[in-house]
Amino acid sequence: MDPPNQVPEQFSPFPSVQFSLYQQDNTAFPNPSNNPIPNLVPTPIQNPDLGSNHLLSFSVPKKRRRGRPQRNLMSFRVPFIPNGNLSGNNDLASSSNSVSVPSLRANVENPSSFTQTVADISDEIIVINKESTSEALIALSAGFPADSLTDEEIEAGVLPVIGGIEQVNYTLIRNHIIAKWRENVSNWVSKEMFLESIPKHYHSLLDSAYNYLVSRGYINFGVAPTIKEKIPAEPSKPSVVVIGAGLAGLAAARQLMRFGFKVTVLEGRKRAGGRVYTKKMEGGNRLCAAADLGGSVLTGTLGNPLGIVARQLGYLLHKVRDKCPLYNVDGKPVDRDMDMKVESAFNRLLDKASRLRQLMGDVSVDVSLGAALETFRQVYGDAVNAEEVNLFNWHLANLEYANAALISNLSLAFWDQDDPYDMGGDHCFLPGGNGRLVQALAENVPILYERIVHTIRYGSHGVQVIAGSQVFEGDMALCTVPLGVLKSGSIKFTPELPQRKLDGIKRLGFGLLNKVAMLFPQVFWGTDLDTFGHLSDDPSRRGEFFLFYSYATVAGGPLLIALVAGEAAHKFESMPPTDAVTKVLQILKGIYEPQGINVPEPIQTVCTRWGSDPFSLGSYSNVAVGASGDDYDILAESVGDGRLFFAGEATTRRYPATMHGAFLSGLREAAHMAHCANARAVRTKFERTPSKNAHSCASLLADLFREPDLEFGSFSVIFGRKNADPKSPAILRVTFNEPRKKNHEISKQDQQYSNKILFQQLQSHFNQQQQLHVYTLLPRQQVLELREVRGGDEMRLNYLSEKLGVKLVGRKGLGPNADSVIASIKAERGNRKPTLSSLALKSGLSKLKTGSLKRKMIRRAKVVRNNIGSTPPATSNIASMKVADVINQMPPDTLGSGKNQSDM
């Protein structure tokens, strides 16, 4: 690999290349009108088949097919929205915890009933325009469910009440704003643009949707002049230190600058971009080409934010064409029928592995995908010849490329957990290389190069980032270094990161992909294809130069790149570059010389060494055995009470191992940091005038406890932060002489038992009072321990005093520390969603979908219990079985071919 500290080149000298975005088949998304529709968004379907359950098919490529044409697609099922109105159907699976509107759900077995339902409420639903279906699809491509709320929207309190007509109208407005911006991403979309089209009594919904989308970076982001104009000349908010100038760091830095923060970016290399690196390769006769040595393919361009940045810059994208011939070890083309037969068998094995993990349940977390596939191949393998075996191994190499990991290291349970969130659309190259995007994003961002960070200190008063002998101080810091660097421990955190985060860093996998880029005197392989593959007869070398990318149509010169994946990628790190190039040329000569085509010597070659690069130590993340998608969320959690944040492709469970995932994580953390800074400013202002706010704080406390985060017995709790940091503050309230609630965990013996001193004295002393509230401050972990105490309220009170040494006090006795926590909780909650009782006051059109929220709470509770060391439940008998034993017990119909039924 070229030295990582190379100065970024200018891309303007490259000769202009004529290219265009290859149009999709118009039958997929026909345009019913003659209006121009942006290339990167889906277009509305004119006459959907109402007999197909009012659902429109929205196909996206599976991750496992990253390196090859998409023959097998999975589909999102999108509800058809008749007459401009949303159906309320929530079958998108975009967010498993999304809240829908059951009363508006289409009765797919009785379309007339559905039509009647819409007609009955149409006078209450906003009709912004007649393109609601199209706008819902655009919102879906941006990561939103078409007709419901995301978990993030619910937590942000975008609506005072979840469900009902208000939610339907909110989603219509939200989708409309997103679609409006996508029409012309070079314009700044202002709130005033929508005032006339939305009734005045719904302007509060407009405010909520618009503010949410802008603050979270879903609209009005990028490098368009109208957006750059919004960056203030002088910062008005605290200073932020960003570690790393990759896509995550650059996205966050630009957004924070627009928010008014003073930003400093520290980068260890001599260039920006991180694992996105476009190198200018040059030769004689004025030959030159732009070679993407790191991230190269823009995946899912329907909603890809980097595709939007490319549009702002006026760059068209080149679709990676479907044609991808494969060649045998001897250089002869693979028979097409055999190719399709083996590919079909390979996909069936993946489907069987998916069904196996369902039967195995939690045990599958500790089983590798490779073990399952190998066992299936042994149990169900048909008689195959050597060529079919080599072809099967090629598909394994392709899968290892998609995940940057050996299949023996991938989790059977969660290796493809991000598949449902694929943005959909073509895989594309950016002509001239992705370095053009990096260059645009880095413009006017204050980046200090060759600053190798080795220590990050964080605390309640701010952060210190130490690079060499220099100390950079800030109010907050954002760490965007790759997972490989975090795993190496080359950066020391003071205090040490929470064990929960350290465990997540250890569990997640971080794999390797390498490349050989070759600039030739001319294109001898033809310009009618973008990819071709080569088979190996050695399973341990199946990933060695298994796939070639032709960049001749987009790089500005005759450029060919060979990929090295799987086990071969690790061996490649120590292979001399001359040996690597010699092997590649042998493969190319074996393919083309029998066709009478001369293969010339390359003018220039570059071999990457991403595993040895100290600033990456690998290529991208994957879900290893023992890990899950939850670990991406854990890596994304901030630490230090809103002082130290984390971004990068390994912090996004929906879009890991992608350039757009890194970019989106930067926008996400910029919003998170701005929120924490605002909350801290409110809290500081509150602390400076405690005497004036004493009565206000007491009123706030009473209001917050109307919706406690946790209740058990006579105890109520509100948490100071939404994440699961065990040291985060919580306020515990104990209520005495309250009408006793039914509590099934308290037996009669427990009720008769009383603490000899504490509980009897408190009860007798306050027995004349209607209700008494006493309080204390506790860490989150101690609250959860207290909840697990059995024996009723008396035993819990005894645990508080004897075990924890806690004193319960009145409101005034909590002191200024509690005032700070109360102000923080108030700022954190914002417009808190109401309880179920308040929902009951609304019209009977909808109810809160409690089941999904309950499941979410259960999942979080599992994480918390694991964190505090509670004993896990006994596993089923299947835990002691081998994978083959489970397979032998699977019924034939379970193992049959068909669509992947995994609920991952």
Secondary structure, DSSP 4 states (H G I P E B T S, - for coil): ---S-PPPPPSTTSPP----PPPPPTTTS--SSSS---TTS----SS--TTSTTEEEEEEE-GGGTTS---SEEEEEEE--GGG------TT-S-TT-B--GGG---TT-HHHHHHHHHHHTTTS----S-HHHHHHHHHHTT--TTSB-HHHHHHT--SS-SHHHHHHHHHHHHHHHHHHHH-TTSPPPGGGGTTTS-GGGHHHHHHHHHHHHHTTSSS-SS-HHHHTTS-SS--EEEEEEE--BHHHHHHHHHHHHHTEEEEEE-SSSSSBTT--EEEEE-STT-EEEEESS---B--TTT-HHHHHHHHTT---EE--S---EE-TTSPBPPHHHHHHHHHHHHHHHHHHHHHHHHHGGGGGGSBHHHHHHHHHHHHPPP--HHHHHHHHHHHHHHHHHHTS-GGGBBTTTTTTTGGG---S--EE-TT-THHHHHHHHTT--EE-S--EEEEEEETTEEEEEETTEEEEESEEEE---HHHHHHT-SEEESPPPHHHHHHHHHSEE---EEEEEE-SS--S-SS-SEEEE--S-GGGTTEEEEEEE-TTTSSS-EEEEEE-HHHHHHHTTS-HHHHHHHHHHHHHHHHGGGT---PPPSEEEE--TTT-TTTSSS-EE-BTT--THHHHHHH--BTTTTEEE-SGGG-SSSTTSHHHHHHHHHHHHHHHHHHHHHHHHHHHHHH-HHHHHHHHHHHHHHHTTS-SEEETTEEEEES-SS--TTSEEEEEEEESPPPPP-TT--HHHHH---TTHHHHHHHHTTTSS-EEEEEEEEHHHHHHHHT--SHHHHHHHIIIIIS----B-GGGGHHHHHHHHHHHHHHHSSPPPPHHHHTTS-TT----HHHHHHHHHHHHHHHHHHTTPPPPPPPGGGGS-HHHHHHHS-HHHHSSSS-----
